[in-house]
Amino acid sequence: MSKTHAEQQDHRQSPWNKGRLVGQKRPLKPKEVWNIRARLQIEAGKRDLAMFNLAIDSKLRGCDLVRLKIDDLCVGGRLRDRATIIQKKTGRPVQFELTEQTRASVEDWLAILKIRDGRFLFPSRVHDQPHISTRQYARIVHGWVKSAGLDDSAYGTHSMRRTKAAQIYKKTGNLRAVQLLLGHTKLESTVRYLGIEVDDALSISEQVEL
């Protein structure tokens, strides 16, 4: 049976986000990070554990994470403690740290990769793609979230980017530091990204006595 004109028009006008939870994706809480990491250590391959740890440490956008090359993280065959990349979105450099557990998981993953020099850290299995796509990365992230029993509609790739930044802000209240770590050009962007409200600002202010 063919659709009526009204039904077709209603279908065309349905918003893309109908039935979906939209808005800013939540950062993971520390216990959720530990939960996912523990599951990846037991159940998943070394690639996913390295990817998860790097996503948390680096605070990179998905488009930058999937484009990481081994040479970005290694020098003289050794992993760096800190790395610098040029962001695809802004064209500006941003630095990030590699904690001990992240370096260990990346080293385990590198031991599996046969070709190293100049190669992407997370190569694609698709023949005509040099590295995994941002879409594939998003699917991987949703798999991580589901494995921890969380609502995957509330989380996404930006959850990985926001997780450590949110904790740094919560513990220090240092917006400028978070701005530098996220590679934002304007402090206002960092405020919006973290979802800082007036109550947060007042709480920080109350901790300072003159």
NUBAKOL-51656 format. One line per 10 residues: number of its first residue (from 0); their letters; for each residue x, y, z of C-alpha. Coordinates in pm, 1 decimal. Layout:
BEGIN
NUM) a) X/Y/Z | ... $
! end
This chain:
BEGIN
0) mskthaeqqd) 0.0/0.0/0.0 | 144.3/333.8/-100.2 | 194.5/606.4/157.8 | -34.1/907.3/156.5 | 108.1/1248.7/78.2 | 70.5/1346.8/444.8 | 261.8/1036.7/559.6 | 541.3/1102.1/309.8 | 563.2/1465.6/415.9 | 573.4/1366.7/782.8 $
10) hrqspwnkgr) 852.5/1118.0/707.0 | 1055.3/1381.8/525.6 | 1011.2/1630.4/808.8 | 1105.0/1387.4/1087.3 | 1417.9/1516.4/1258.8 | 1733.8/1311.2/1222.8 | 1756.4/1281.2/1601.9 | 1403.5/1150.3/1658.9 | 1416.1/895.4/1939.1 | 1782.6/966.0/2013.6 $
20) lvgqkrplkp) 1945.8/1128.1/2314.1 | 2134.7/1427.3/2180.3 | 2342.4/1703.3/2327.6 | 2682.3/1700.8/2487.3 | 2809.8/1350.9/2558.1 | 2898.8/1269.9/2914.8 | 3256.4/1220.3/3025.8 | 3330.4/888.5/3190.1 | 3368.2/877.8/3565.6 | 3691.3/731.3/3707.9 $
30) kevwnirarl) 3520.0/408.4/3817.3 | 3376.5/371.7/3465.9 | 3721.9/418.6/3314.1 | 3860.4/148.8/3543.2 | 3567.8/-81.1/3460.8 | 3614.0/-49.5/3084.1 | 3992.0/-82.6/3109.4 | 3962.1/-399.3/3318.5 | 3719.7/-551.4/3067.7 | 3947.1/-466.1/2776.9 $
40) qieagkrdla) 4243.2/-623.1/2954.7 | 4050.0/-947.8/2993.1 | 3820.0/-968.0/2691.8 | 3948.9/-751.2/2407.3 | 4258.2/-742.5/2191.8 | 4564.0/-530.1/2255.5 | 4457.8/-276.0/1994.2 | 4143.0/-173.6/2180.7 | 4324.0/-138.2/2512.3 | 4592.5/79.7/2351.9 $
50) mfnlaidskl) 4324.9/284.4/2174.9 | 4119.6/334.7/2490.9 | 4417.8/439.0/2702.5 | 4541.3/675.5/2431.5 | 4195.9/826.5/2387.6 | 4177.1/907.3/2759.4 | 4533.5/1037.8/2791.3 | 4554.1/1233.7/2467.7 | 4215.5/1406.8/2489.5 | 4222.0/1416.1/2108.8 $
60) rgcdlvrlki) 3925.3/1447.3/1877.8 | 3837.4/1120.8/1708.1 | 3961.5/1247.0/1371.3 | 4306.4/1308.8/1521.9 | 4321.3/987.5/1724.4 | 4258.1/760.8/1425.0 | 4524.8/949.1/1222.5 | 4802.2/896.2/1477.4 | 5117.0/752.6/1325.5 | 5369.5/543.4/1509.8 $
70) ddlcvggrlr) 5628.7/812.6/1446.6 | 5408.0/1059.1/1636.1 | 5459.8/856.8/1952.2 | 5800.6/701.7/1902.3 | 6151.9/837.6/1869.3 | 6452.8/613.4/1819.5 | 6233.7/308.6/1865.1 | 6115.4/424.3/2207.5 | 5781.2/565.7/2312.9 | 5777.7/930.2/2413.2 $
80) dratiiqkkt) 5650.3/1050.9/2748.4 | 5486.5/1341.5/2563.0 | 5380.7/1381.3/2202.5 | 5276.5/1669.5/1977.9 | 5047.1/1656.3/1675.5 | 4884.3/1909.1/1444.6 | 4508.2/1910.7/1490.1 | 4307.7/1847.5/1176.4 | 4027.3/2086.9/1274.7 | 4236.0/2387.9/1375.1 $
90) grpvqfelte) 4573.4/2328.5/1209.3 | 4734.0/2411.5/1544.7 | 4968.8/2190.0/1747.2 | 4856.3/2026.4/2068.8 | 5059.7/1825.9/2317.7 | 4955.6/1532.2/2529.0 | 5110.1/1298.4/2780.6 | 5143.8/921.0/2772.3 | 5112.7/773.6/3119.6 | 5297.4/458.7/3215.9 $
100) qtrasvedwl) 4999.6/227.6/3166.0 | 4926.9/385.0/2827.3 | 5285.5/338.6/2712.6 | 5272.1/-25.5/2824.9 | 4952.1/-96.4/2631.2 | 5082.0/83.7/2319.9 | 5408.0/-113.7/2337.2 | 5207.3/-437.7/2352.7 | 5011.5/-328.0/2045.3 | 5324.0/-221.0/1857.8 $
110) ailkirdgrf) 5472.6/-566.6/1914.1 | 5187.2/-704.9/1703.9 | 5224.6/-459.0/1415.2 | 5478.5/-593.5/1168.9 | 5550.0/-277.4/968.6 | 5627.5/24.6/1184.6 | 5804.8/315.9/1017.4 | 5558.7/574.4/891.3 | 5262.6/349.7/954.4 | 4936.6/453.8/1114.7 $
120) lfpsrvhdqp) 4900.2/329.4/1469.2 | 4550.7/194.4/1406.4 | 4549.4/66.6/1046.6 | 4224.2/-22.5/877.5 | 4142.1/-371.3/758.9 | 3966.7/-212.9/461.8 | 4203.1/-227.0/164.9 | 4161.6/131.8/42.2 | 4170.7/296.5/388.2 | 4506.8/358.7/555.6 $
130) histrqyari) 4362.1/384.8/906.6 | 4033.9/314.4/1083.3 | 3763.8/569.5/1014.4 | 3605.2/801.8/1268.6 | 3279.0/612.7/1211.3 | 3447.5/286.0/1301.3 | 3606.8/448.3/1605.5 | 3260.6/565.7/1714.7 | 3129.3/209.1/1687.9 | 3423.5/84.2/1894.3 $
140) vhgwvksagl) 3355.5/344.8/2164.8 | 2988.6/244.4/2183.2 | 3103.5/-115.3/2227.1 | 3323.7/-13.7/2519.6 | 3040.0/176.5/2683.8 | 2792.9/-108.8/2639.2 | 3040.1/-357.4/2786.6 | 3042.4/-150.6/3106.3 | 2662.2/-161.7/3128.7 | 2622.7/208.4/3048.8 $
150) ddsaygthsm) 2363.5/373.3/2825.3 | 2558.6/405.0/2501.0 | 2324.7/677.6/2373.7 | 2461.9/909.4/2644.7 | 2824.7/859.1/2546.0 | 3033.5/897.0/2232.6 | 3381.5/972.4/2103.3 | 3374.3/1313.7/2271.4 | 3320.8/1133.3/2601.2 | 3673.2/998.0/2559.0 $
160) rrtkaaqiyk) 3804.0/1347.0/2483.6 | 3622.7/1506.9/2777.0 | 3692.5/1244.5/3044.9 | 4038.8/1344.6/3165.0 | 3979.3/1712.9/3092.5 | 3670.4/1708.5/3316.2 | 3865.4/1546.9/3599.9 | 4150.8/1797.0/3567.5 | 3905.1/2085.0/3586.2 | 3718.8/1927.1/3877.8 $
170) ktgnlravql) 4038.8/1881.3/4079.1 | 4214.7/2207.0/3992.4 | 3960.6/2453.6/3855.5 | 4234.8/2556.3/3610.8 | 4050.8/2642.8/3290.1 | 4362.5/2769.6/3115.3 | 4537.1/2436.0/3164.4 | 4237.4/2248.4/3026.4 | 4219.1/2488.9/2732.7 | 4582.0/2413.6/2641.5 $
180) llghtklest) 4535.6/2038.6/2680.8 | 4227.2/2036.5/2457.3 | 4392.9/2261.5/2200.8 | 4115.6/2520.6/2211.2 | 4197.1/2863.6/2071.9 | 3948.2/3042.6/2297.9 | 3877.9/2998.4/2666.3 | 3506.7/3040.3/2594.0 | 3519.3/2721.8/2387.3 | 3661.2/2532.8/2685.3 $
190) vrylgievdd) 3389.6/2670.7/2914.1 | 3117.9/2554.1/2673.4 | 3287.3/2220.6/2613.9 | 3309.7/2138.5/2982.8 | 2955.1/2260.3/3041.0 | 3063.6/2490.0/3320.8 | 2776.3/2664.3/3494.5 | 2758.1/2958.1/3731.8 | 2737.7/2724.2/4031.4 | 3068.1/2567.1/3928.8 $
200) alsiseqvel) 3231.0/2908.0/3901.3 | 3097.0/3013.3/4243.2 | 3218.7/2690.4/4403.0 | 3568.3/2761.8/4275.3 | 3546.9/3121.4/4393.8 | 3439.9/3011.0/4741.8 | 3759.7/2811.0/4777.5 | 3973.5/3121.0/4737.4 | 4015.9/3345.5/5041.3 | 4185.8/3684.7/5030.6 $
! end
